[in-house]
């Protein structure tokens, strides 16, 4: 049997196992929206740890991370930096969010913020902004799944077909089980990813150079030594500016815990203790990124000139002497990275789009059964939209995620003020968020307009968001004291 076919069969077996594991929870989760979206608020610390970790470390990490290490060197270290900082706000906000979810029945981020600020318009704007940020994030997961299958089969399976098959499996278990299916599969896939990452991250430097230290010595001695000079290189191969590097870390750290699919996991936690334990242990997931970056560095001297940096991991698999079975396992690990984020993104985006967007636009709203059906229909629709962009866009995986972070970071001032600034008002929140999203989008589309070269567009968005939020809040009538007290004292 040909080597590529063995690898594909191993991947197929993995997809089947994931499908079974993802569908089984549908047999015991309740049929309510709270069961589908928040796992009946009964998720324990271990499952929550892997849901949060595996939901973030995705195609972005498994393919984009090595791609940046290979093409941009030290710049890739920003990924580790923001991941360590990103969950700090959740330690303080998460337990409050969980308690308010139990008290008021919230299951999405926008429900909480719209209730605090008494604004249906804010709920709809948050739904639109969130779904808009999710689409590039979901697109990069699909691109990653298609890329890995296409590369190991030497083009026999197209990227489009690879993405379609992989996300067909995701679609089935998300439709069947909601967030509990996501939790079970993320726990399994998180453990699997860690084993694969450490195996490859150590095997490739030893195989190609004799060790990790020897690998970096050869990079420093060669013509690409600039890769190891902080803060690395930009997309054009020129030195990356410290403004760009530090702002990428800052915006990503601010936006990290504001991703609606991560924010929503606070509602699923069984207790404050389980949630805080997860947050405290979360930085250990960054250990998974160390070998991931070593994979990219392993290709620098041994295989210079690979045009598509995001494909460096599957490219290396075709060049080193690994058995087809092991290649299949590694590819399955990469698919796990894609799927463990994609399922959470699909589930959250559809939940938000319906619960915070559509139902707020309908005078009579939707009953529980119709709302759950609408969420499932939107899961399918968003899958098709992301698939369209995955097939058609040429943007790098990391670039797609960085673009999405600018928008989601604009939610942070609203979430922070909801609990810590009693004077914040709905009109202020709406004006600030709208200004931040607008300015962020302008600088995203026209980076050449930035007065500081390379500064992340999310910084400019926050620079507009915060002062407008504060000014309008101070100029408008305060929210009812009883409503505000519920949040400040939560």
C-alpha positions in Angstrom: 0.0 0.0 0.0 1.3 3.5 -0.9 2.6 5.6 2.0 0.2 8.5 1.4 -2.8 6.1 1.5 -1.7 4.6 4.8 -1.4 8.2 6.2 -4.9 9.1 4.9 -6.4 5.9 6.4 -4.9 6.7 9.8 -6.5 10.2 9.5 -9.8 8.7 8.5 -9.7 6.4 11.5 -9.0 9.4 13.8 -11.9 11.4 12.2 -14.3 8.4 12.9 -13.2 8.1 16.5 -13.7 11.8 17.0 -17.2 11.6 15.4 -18.2 8.9 17.8 -16.8 10.7 20.8 -18.5 13.9 19.8 -21.9 12.4 19.2 -22.1 10.3 22.4 -22.8 13.3 24.7 -26.0 14.0 22.8 -27.5 11.0 24.6 -27.2 12.7 28.0 -27.3 16.5 27.6 -30.7 18.2 28.1 -32.6 19.4 25.0 -32.7 23.0 26.3 -30.7 25.9 24.9 -28.8 26.0 28.2 -27.9 22.4 27.7 -26.8 22.9 24.1 -24.9 26.1 24.7 -23.7 25.9 28.3 -23.6 22.1 29.0 -26.2 22.6 31.8 -23.6 24.6 33.7 -21.9 21.4 34.8 -18.5 21.3 33.2 -15.7 20.2 35.6 -12.2 21.7 35.8 -10.4 19.1 33.7 -12.7 19.3 30.8 -12.9 23.1 31.0 -9.1 23.2 31.0 -8.9 21.3 27.7 -11.9 23.1 26.2 -10.1 26.5 26.8 -6.7 25.2 25.8 -7.6 23.2 22.8 -10.0 25.8 21.5 -7.2 28.3 21.2 -4.3 26.1 20.0 -5.5 25.3 16.6 -4.4 25.4 13.0 -3.0 28.8 14.0 -0.6 27.0 16.4 0.1 23.7 14.6 0.6 25.2 11.2 0.8 29.0 11.5 3.2 28.8 14.5 5.8 26.7 12.7 5.2 28.9 9.6 6.1 32.0 11.5 9.1 30.4 13.1 10.3 29.3 9.7 9.8 32.6 7.9 9.8 35.2 10.7 11.9 33.7 13.4 11.7 35.4 16.8 8.5 37.2 15.9 6.7 33.9 16.5 7.5 34.2 20.3 4.6 36.8 20.5 2.3 33.8 20.5 3.7 32.4 23.8 3.8 35.9 25.3 0.2 36.8 24.8 -1.0 33.3 25.7 0.5 33.6 29.2 -1.2 36.9 29.8 -4.5 36.4 28.1 -6.4 34.5 30.7 -5.6 36.9 33.6 -8.9 38.9 33.2 -10.9 35.7 33.4 -9.5 35.0 36.9 -11.3 38.2 38.1 -14.2 38.4 35.7 -15.0 34.7 35.1 -16.5 33.8 38.5 -18.7 37.0 38.4 -19.8 36.0 34.9 -20.6 32.4 36.1 -22.7 33.6 39.1 -24.6 36.1 37.0 -25.2 33.4 34.4 -26.8 31.2 37.1 -28.8 34.1 38.5 -30.2 35.5 35.2 -29.9 32.6 32.9 -27.2 34.0 30.6 -25.4 31.7 28.2 -23.7 34.2 25.9 -21.4 37.2 26.3 -23.8 39.7 24.7 -26.7 38.7 27.0 -24.7 39.8 30.0 -23.4 43.0 28.5 -26.8 44.0 27.0 -28.5 43.3 30.4 -25.9 45.4 32.3 -26.2 48.3 29.9 -29.9 47.8 29.2 -29.4 47.9 25.4 -30.9 45.6 22.8 -29.0 47.6 20.1 -25.7 46.7 21.9 -26.7 43.0 21.9 -27.2 43.1 18.1 -24.0 45.0 17.5 -22.0 42.6 19.6 -23.6 39.7 17.7 -22.6 41.2 14.4 -19.0 42.0 15.6 -18.5 38.6 17.2 -19.7 36.6 14.1 -17.6 38.9 11.9 -14.5 38.1 14.0 -15.3 34.4 14.1 -15.4 34.0 10.3 -11.6 34.6 9.7 -10.8 32.5 12.8 -12.9 29.7 11.4 -11.5 30.2 8.0 -8.0 29.6 9.2 -9.1 26.3 10.8 -10.5 25.0 7.6 -7.5 26.2 5.6 -5.3 24.3 8.0 -7.2 21.1 7.7 -7.2 21.2 3.9 -3.6 22.1 3.8 -2.4 19.1 5.9 -4.4 16.6 3.9 -3.4 18.1 0.5 0.3 18.1 1.4 0.6 14.6 2.7 -1.2 13.2 -0.3 0.9 15.2 -2.6 -2.1 17.0 -4.0 -4.2 13.8 -4.6 -6.7 15.2 -2.0 -7.4 18.9 -2.8 -7.4 21.5 0.0 -11.1 22.1 -0.6 -11.9 18.4 -0.3 -9.7 18.0 2.8 -11.4 20.9 4.5 -14.9 19.7 3.5 -14.4 16.2 4.9 -12.9 17.3 8.1 -15.5 19.9 8.9 -18.3 17.6 7.8 -17.3 15.6 10.9 -17.2 18.7 13.1 -20.6 19.8 11.8 -22.2 16.5 12.7 -21.1 16.4 16.3 -21.7 20.1 16.9 -25.2 19.8 15.6 -25.8 16.7 17.7 -24.3 17.6 21.0 -23.5 21.3 21.3 -20.9 22.4 23.8 -20.7 19.1 25.6 -19.7 17.4 22.4 -17.1 20.1 22.0 -15.8 19.4 25.6 -15.4 15.7 25.2 -13.6 15.9 21.9 -11.4 18.8 23.0 -10.2 16.8 26.1 -9.2 13.9 23.8 -7.7 16.1 21.1 -5.8 18.3 23.6 -4.0 15.3 25.0 -3.3 13.9 21.6 -2.0 17.2 20.3 0.4 17.6 23.2 2.0 14.1 22.6 2.3 14.8 18.8 3.8 18.3 19.3 6.5 17.2 21.7 7.4 14.1 19.6 7.8 16.2 16.5 9.4 19.2 18.2 12.2 17.0 19.6 12.5 14.4 16.8 13.0 16.9 13.9 15.9 18.9 15.4 17.6 15.7 16.5 17.0 14.0 13.1 18.2 16.9 11.0 20.8 18.6 13.2 21.7 16.3 16.1 19.9 18.3 18.7 18.1 21.6 19.5 21.2 23.5 20.4 23.0 22.3 17.3 20.0 23.5 15.2 20.2 27.0 16.5 24.0 27.1 16.1 23.6 26.3 12.4 20.9 29.0 12.0 23.2 31.6 13.6 26.1 30.5 11.4 24.0 30.7 8.2 22.6 33.5 6.1 19.3 33.6 8.0 20.7 34.5 11.4 18.5 37.6 11.4 15.6 35.3 12.2 16.9 34.9 15.8 17.4 38.7 16.4 14.5 40.1 18.4 11.8 40.9 17.5 12.2 38.8 14.3 11.1 39.7 10.8 7.9 41.0 9.2 6.0 39.4 6.3 8.4 41.0 3.8 11.5 39.6 5.4 12.5 43.0 6.9 13.1 43.5 10.6 9.8 43.7 12.5 9.4 46.9 14.5 9.1 46.7 18.3 5.9 48.7 17.9 4.4 46.0 15.8 5.7 43.2 18.0 4.5 44.7 21.3 1.2 45.9 20.0 0.5 42.4 18.6 1.1 41.0 22.1 -1.0 43.7 23.8 -4.0 43.5 21.5 -4.0 39.7 21.5 -3.7 39.6 25.3 -6.6 42.0 25.7 -8.7 40.2 23.2 -7.9 36.7 24.3 -10.4 36.3 27.1 -12.9 38.4 25.2 -13.4 35.9 22.5 -17.1 35.1 23.0 -16.5 31.3 22.8 -14.0 31.5 25.7 -16.1 34.1 27.6 -19.1 31.7 27.3 -17.1 28.8 29.0 -17.4 30.7 32.3 -21.2 29.9 32.2 -20.4 26.2 31.6 -18.1 25.9 34.7 -19.5 23.8 37.6 -18.2 26.2 40.2 -16.0 29.3 40.9 -13.3 27.0 42.1 -13.3 24.9 39.0 -13.1 28.0 36.8 -10.3 29.6 38.8 -8.3 26.3 38.9 -8.6 26.2 35.1 -7.3 29.8 34.7 -4.4 29.3 37.1 -3.3 26.1 35.3 -4.0 27.6 31.8 -0.4 29.0 31.2 0.9 25.4 31.3 -0.8 24.9 27.9 1.9 27.3 26.5 4.4 24.4 27.0 2.6 22.9 23.9 3.9 25.9 21.9 7.6 25.4 22.6 8.0 22.2 20.4 5.6 23.7 17.8 8.0 26.6 17.2 11.0 24.2 17.1 9.3 22.4 14.2 9.4 25.6 12.2 13.0 26.4 13.1 14.0 22.8 12.1 13.3 23.6 8.5 15.3 26.9 8.2 18.7 25.5 7.3 17.8 22.0 6.2 15.1 23.1 3.7 15.4 26.8 2.8 13.2 28.3 0.2 9.9 26.6 1.0 7.5 29.2 -0.5 4.4 28.5 1.6 5.6 28.9 5.2 2.3 27.6 6.7 3.0 24.2 5.0 6.4 23.7 6.6 5.2 21.0 9.0 3.5 18.8 6.5 6.4 19.5 4.1 8.9 18.2 6.6 6.8 15.1 7.1 7.3 14.2 3.5 11.0 14.8 3.6 12.1 12.9 6.8 12.2 9.2 7.3 9.0 8.5 9.2 6.8 5.5 8.8 3.5 6.2 6.9 1.6 5.2 10.1 3.5 7.9 12.2 2.9 10.4 9.4 -0.8 9.6 9.6 -0.7 10.1 13.4 1.0 13.4 13.1 -1.4 14.6 10.5 -4.3 13.4 12.7 -2.8 15.6 15.5 -2.8 18.5 13.2 -6.4 17.9 12.3 -7.1 17.7 16.0 -5.7 21.2 16.4 -8.0 22.5 13.6 -11.1 20.7 14.8 -10.7 21.5 18.5 -10.9 25.2 17.7 -13.3 24.9 14.8 -16.0 23.1 16.7 -16.0 25.7 19.5 -16.0 28.6 17.1 -18.9 27.2 15.1 -20.9 26.5 18.2 -20.3 29.9 19.7 -20.8 31.9 16.5 -24.2 30.3 15.8 -25.3 30.6 19.4 -24.4 34.3 19.5 -25.8 35.1 16.0 -29.3 33.7 17.0 -29.5 34.4 20.7 -28.0 37.9 20.7 -28.9 39.0 17.1 -32.0 37.4 15.6 -34.0 37.0 18.8 -33.4 40.7 19.7 -34.8 41.8 16.3 -38.0 39.7 16.6 -40.6 41.3 18.8 -41.9 37.9 20.1 -38.5 36.3 20.2 -38.2 32.5 19.7 -39.3 29.6 22.0 -36.6 27.2 23.2 -37.2 24.6 20.5 -37.1 27.1 17.6 -34.1 28.8 19.0 -32.1 25.6 19.2 -33.2 24.8 15.6 -32.1 28.3 14.4 -28.7 27.9 16.0 -28.2 24.6 14.2 -29.2 26.1 10.9 -26.7 29.0 11.4 -24.0 26.4 12.2 -24.5 25.1 8.7 -24.6 28.5 7.1 -21.4 29.8 8.8 -19.6 26.6 7.9 -20.4 27.3 4.2 -19.3 30.9 4.5 -16.0 30.0 6.1 -15.4 27.2 3.6 -15.9 29.7 0.8 -13.2 32.0 2.2 -10.9 29.1 3.1 -10.8 28.0 -0.5 -10.5 31.5 -1.9 -8.1 33.5 0.4 -4.3 33.4 0.3 -3.7 35.2 3.6 -1.4 33.4 6.1 -3.0 31.6 9.1 -1.4 33.9 11.7 -2.4 37.0 9.7 -6.0 35.9 9.7 -6.0 35.5 13.5 -4.2 38.8 14.1 -6.8 40.6 12.0 -9.6 39.0 14.0 -8.1 40.0 17.3 -8.4 43.8 16.6 -12.2 43.6 16.5 -12.7 41.3 19.5 -10.3 43.4 21.7 -12.9 46.3 21.4 -15.2 44.3 23.8 -12.8 44.5 26.7 -13.5 48.1 27.9 -17.3 47.2 28.1 -16.7 44.0 30.0 -14.3 45.6 32.5 -16.5 48.6 33.1 -19.6 46.4 33.6 -18.1 45.2 36.9 -15.7 47.9 37.9 -17.2 51.3 36.8 -20.7 51.9 38.0 -21.0 55.1 36.0 -20.8 53.3 32.6 -23.9 53.6 30.6 -25.5 51.8 27.6 -25.2 54.8 25.3 -21.5 55.1 26.2 -20.9 51.4 25.6 -22.6 51.5 22.3 -20.8 54.6 21.1 -17.4 53.4 22.3 -17.8 50.0 20.7 -19.0 51.4 17.4 -16.1 53.9 17.3 -13.6 51.2 18.2 -14.8 48.8 15.5 -14.9 51.5 12.9 -11.4 52.8 13.5 -10.0 49.2 13.8 -11.5 48.3 10.4 -10.2 51.5 8.8 -6.6 50.8 9.8 -7.0 47.1 9.0 -7.9 48.0 5.4 -5.4 50.8 5.2 -2.4 50.0 7.4 -0.4 52.7 5.5 -2.5 55.4 7.2 -1.0 54.4 10.6 1.2 57.2 12.1 3.3 54.5 13.8 4.5 51.9 11.3 3.4 48.4 12.1 1.2 49.3 15.1 -1.7 46.9 15.4 -5.0 48.4 14.2 -6.6 47.2 17.4 -4.6 49.8 19.4 -6.1 52.6 17.3 -9.5 51.1 17.8 -9.1 51.1 21.6 -7.7 54.7 21.4 -11.0 55.7 19.9 -13.2 53.3 21.9 -12.2 54.1 25.5 -12.4 58.0 25.5 -15.7 58.0 23.6 -17.1 55.3 26.0 -16.1 57.4 29.0 -17.2 60.7 27.6 -20.6 59.6 26.5 -21.2 57.7 29.7 -20.5 60.8 31.8 -22.8 62.9 29.6 -25.8 60.5 29.8 -28.1 59.4 32.6 -26.7 56.7 34.9 -28.1 53.1 34.7 -30.5 52.1 37.5 -28.6 51.6 40.8 -30.1 48.2 41.5 -29.1 46.9 38.1 -25.5 48.2 38.5 -25.2 46.8 42.0 -25.9 43.3 40.8 -22.8 43.5 38.7 -20.5 45.5 41.0 -21.3 43.2 43.9 -21.5 39.9 41.9 
